[in-house]
Amino acid sequence: MPAPSARRPGAAIAVDGKALSGSAHRRQRHRHLLSAVTHAPAVALAQAEVGVKTNETAAFRPLPEPLELTGVVVTFDSLHSVKDQVRWLVQEKKAHYIAVIKGNQPTASAQLKALPWQKVPVAHTVSRAEHGRRESRSLKTMAIAADLGGIAFPEARLALRVHRRRQESGKRQTRETVYAVTSLDTHQASPAYLGGYVRRHWAIENSSHHVRDMTFAEDASTVHTGSAPRAMASLRNLAIGRLRLLGADNIAKTTRAIRNAPEHALWIWGITDNPPRHGT
């Protein structure tokens, strides 16, 4: 039996993009940023602007290149699933990956869907109910046999099938099946950890992007000149990251408390050693 540590990979980083909707101006398209965000807590480590004439795929490699990624699990969706970049991530950066495969990788997508999933038992299930929504996920895993041709994706060790059911109050139940590949094998990560990585990657939308929009009104910002949109987004990331590292679970509630007692910000940013007192 493998050592417990072999079933628990290290830290994880999600690579995901976000549009700055309000930055569009006259004939200028809105800006688009690509970020590398830690899974838990959700803290932005790097951010790059994606050029108008390119896309997120071209910006993927320069983003994590300066980061130390040895043993880190990098998660990303199909838009970033470019084979040369994935090979670089594993072979040169010594990282692991979990890549969701969709239609932009037609060969790998077809191969994954064609695997005999009906013969594979469910390896992990999880259900949760919060905010008027009940959601359940089931995960199946299958080793990729290289001697049988494998999957048309580099460094792939396991194929994943995630089936998600969601029921929101007053609405019809929705179902979704997602396929992914990973460089991790069964000795390096248990099904529970693999499912957790996929779930936390999806959660970046709420823990990072949603907070920037709803708490800091990022989409409503009409800043559009030069590097200002990216700089403002970086400041929002900095504020969110600092509060997360201090243990804040509700960023909106915490920022309201700081607004009502701005002297708290002195301690948050290390200007004073005296922490705020409760009720002040």
C-alpha positions in Angstrom: 0.0 0.0 0.0 1.4 3.4 -0.9 2.4 5.8 1.9 -0.4 8.3 2.8 1.5 11.2 1.4 1.6 9.5 -2.0 -2.2 9.8 -2.1 -2.2 13.5 -1.2 -0.6 15.6 -3.9 0.7 19.1 -3.1 -0.8 22.5 -3.7 -3.0 23.3 -6.7 -3.3 26.3 -9.0 -6.1 27.1 -11.4 -5.4 28.9 -14.7 -8.5 30.7 -15.8 -9.4 33.8 -17.8 -11.8 36.7 -17.1 -13.1 39.5 -19.3 -13.2 43.1 -18.1 -16.5 43.9 -19.6 -16.5 47.6 -18.7 -13.1 48.3 -20.3 -14.5 48.3 -23.9 -14.4 51.8 -25.3 -15.7 53.0 -28.7 -14.1 50.6 -31.2 -11.7 49.1 -28.6 -12.7 45.6 -27.4 -12.9 44.8 -23.8 -9.7 43.6 -22.1 -9.2 40.0 -21.1 -7.0 38.8 -18.3 -5.5 35.3 -17.6 -4.8 34.5 -14.0 -3.1 31.8 -12.0 -5.1 31.4 -8.7 -4.4 29.0 -5.8 -7.2 26.6 -5.1 -7.5 27.2 -1.3 -7.5 29.9 -0.3 -8.2 31.6 -3.6 -5.2 33.9 -4.0 -4.0 35.3 -7.4 -0.3 34.5 -7.9 0.1 35.8 -11.5 -1.9 37.7 -14.0 -1.4 38.6 -17.7 -3.4 40.5 -20.2 -4.4 38.6 -23.3 -3.9 40.6 -26.5 -6.8 41.5 -28.7 -5.3 39.5 -31.7 -4.5 36.4 -29.7 -6.2 34.3 -27.1 -5.7 32.7 -23.8 -3.9 29.7 -25.2 -0.9 31.8 -26.4 -0.7 33.4 -23.0 -0.8 30.2 -21.0 2.9 29.3 -20.8 4.3 32.8 -19.9 1.9 33.0 -17.0 3.2 30.1 -14.8 6.8 30.2 -16.2 8.3 32.2 -13.3 6.5 30.2 -10.6 8.0 27.2 -8.7 5.7 24.4 -9.7 7.5 21.2 -8.7 4.8 18.8 -7.4 2.1 21.4 -7.9 -1.2 20.3 -9.6 -2.2 22.8 -12.3 -5.8 22.7 -13.4 -7.2 24.3 -16.5 -10.1 24.0 -18.9 -10.0 22.9 -22.5 -9.2 26.3 -23.9 -5.7 25.9 -22.5 -5.2 22.3 -23.4 -2.5 22.7 -25.9 -0.2 19.7 -26.1 3.2 21.4 -26.3 2.3 23.5 -23.3 1.1 20.6 -21.3 4.3 18.6 -22.1 6.4 21.6 -21.0 4.4 21.8 -17.8 5.2 18.2 -16.8 8.6 17.7 -18.3 10.3 21.1 -17.5 8.3 22.5 -14.7 7.9 19.1 -13.0 4.2 19.8 -12.3 1.1 17.7 -12.6 -2.0 18.7 -14.4 -5.7 18.1 -14.7 -7.1 19.2 -18.0 -10.8 19.3 -18.9 -11.2 18.1 -22.5 -14.0 19.6 -24.6 -14.7 20.1 -28.3 -11.5 22.1 -29.1 -9.6 18.8 -28.6 -11.8 16.6 -30.9 -9.6 13.6 -31.0 -9.0 13.3 -27.3 -12.6 14.2 -26.6 -13.9 11.4 -28.8 -11.4 8.9 -27.3 -12.5 9.8 -23.8 -16.2 9.5 -24.5 -15.6 6.2 -26.2 -14.0 4.5 -23.2 -16.1 1.7 -21.6 -17.3 3.9 -18.7 -20.4 1.7 -18.2 -18.1 -1.1 -17.0 -16.3 1.1 -14.5 -17.7 1.6 -11.0 -18.1 5.0 -9.4 -15.0 5.7 -7.4 -16.2 8.8 -5.5 -19.4 10.7 -4.8 -20.0 13.9 -3.0 -23.2 15.9 -2.3 -23.8 19.3 -0.8 -26.6 21.7 -0.3 -26.2 25.4 0.2 -27.8 28.7 -0.9 -30.9 27.0 -2.0 -29.0 24.7 -4.3 -28.3 21.0 -4.0 -25.5 19.5 -6.1 -24.0 16.0 -6.4 -21.0 14.8 -8.3 -19.8 11.3 -9.1 -16.3 10.5 -10.4 -15.1 7.5 -12.4 -11.4 7.0 -13.2 -9.7 4.8 -15.8 -6.0 4.1 -16.3 -4.8 5.0 -19.8 -3.1 2.1 -21.3 -0.2 3.4 -23.4 0.3 0.1 -25.1 -3.3 0.3 -26.5 -2.7 3.7 -28.1 -3.5 5.8 -25.0 -5.3 9.1 -25.3 -4.1 11.8 -27.8 -2.8 14.0 -25.0 0.7 14.1 -23.6 1.7 12.7 -20.2 -1.8 11.4 -19.5 -2.0 8.7 -16.9 -5.7 8.7 -15.9 -9.0 9.5 -17.7 -11.7 11.1 -15.5 -15.4 11.2 -16.0 -17.3 13.6 -13.7 -21.1 13.5 -13.7 -22.7 16.5 -12.0 -26.4 17.0 -11.1 -27.6 20.3 -9.8 -31.0 21.2 -8.4 -31.8 24.9 -7.7 -34.9 25.7 -5.7 -37.9 26.2 -8.0 -36.0 25.0 -11.1 -35.6 21.8 -13.0 -32.6 19.6 -12.3 -29.7 19.9 -14.7 -27.1 17.2 -15.5 -23.7 17.6 -17.0 -20.9 15.1 -17.8 -17.4 16.3 -18.1 -14.2 14.4 -19.2 -10.7 15.2 -18.2 -7.2 13.7 -18.3 -4.5 14.0 -15.7 -0.8 13.2 -15.4 -1.5 11.9 -11.8 -1.9 8.2 -11.4 -3.8 6.1 -8.8 -0.7 6.0 -6.5 -0.4 9.8 -6.5 -4.0 10.9 -5.9 -7.1 9.2 -4.6 -10.4 9.6 -6.4 -11.6 12.0 -3.6 -8.6 14.3 -4.2 -9.1 14.2 -8.0 -12.7 15.1 -7.6 -11.8 17.9 -5.2 -9.3 19.4 -7.6 -12.0 19.5 -10.4 -14.5 21.0 -8.0 -12.2 23.7 -6.7 -11.2 24.6 -10.3 -14.8 25.2 -11.1 -15.2 27.2 -7.8 -12.6 29.8 -8.9 -15.4 31.5 -10.8 -17.1 32.2 -7.5 -14.2 32.6 -5.1 -12.3 35.0 -7.4 -14.1 36.3 -10.5 -17.5 36.7 -8.8 -16.0 38.5 -5.8 -14.1 40.9 -8.1 -17.4 41.7 -9.9 -19.9 41.8 -7.0 -17.7 43.3 -4.2 -15.4 45.5 -6.2 -17.7 46.2 -9.2 -15.0 45.2 -11.7 -17.4 44.7 -14.7 -18.9 48.1 -14.0 -15.5 49.8 -14.1 -15.0 51.8 -17.3 -11.3 52.3 -16.9 -9.9 51.6 -20.4 -6.6 53.5 -21.0 -3.2 51.8 -21.4 -2.4 49.3 -18.6 -4.9 50.8 -16.2 -7.5 48.0 -16.5 -4.9 45.4 -15.7 -3.4 47.5 -12.9 -6.8 48.0 -11.3 -7.5 44.2 -11.5 -4.2 43.6 -9.9 -5.1 45.8 -7.0 -8.4 44.0 -6.5 -6.6 40.7 -6.6 -4.1 42.0 -4.0 -6.9 43.1 -1.7 -8.8 39.8 -2.0 -5.6 37.8 -1.5 -4.6 39.7 1.6 -8.0 39.2 3.2 -8.1 35.6 2.3 -4.7 35.0 3.8 -5.9 36.7 7.0 -8.8 34.2 7.2 -11.6 36.2 5.7 -14.3 33.8 4.3 -16.8 36.6 3.3 -14.9 39.3 1.4 -18.0 41.5 1.0 -18.7 41.5 4.7 -15.1 42.1 5.6 -14.8 45.1 3.2 -17.9 46.6 4.6 -16.4 46.3 8.1 -13.3 48.1 6.9 -15.3 50.8 5.2 -17.1 51.4 8.5 -13.9 51.4 10.5 -11.1 52.3 8.1 -8.5 52.2 10.8 -8.7 48.4 10.5 -6.9 48.7 7.2 -3.7 49.9 9.0 -3.4 46.5 10.7 -4.4 44.5 7.6 -1.5 46.0 5.6 1.0 45.9 8.5 1.1 49.6 9.2 0.4 48.9 12.8 1.1 45.9 15.0 -2.1 46.3 17.0 -5.0 44.2 15.7 -8.5 45.7 15.6 -10.5 45.0 18.7 -14.0 43.5 18.4 -16.6 46.1 18.3 -14.2 48.9 17.2 
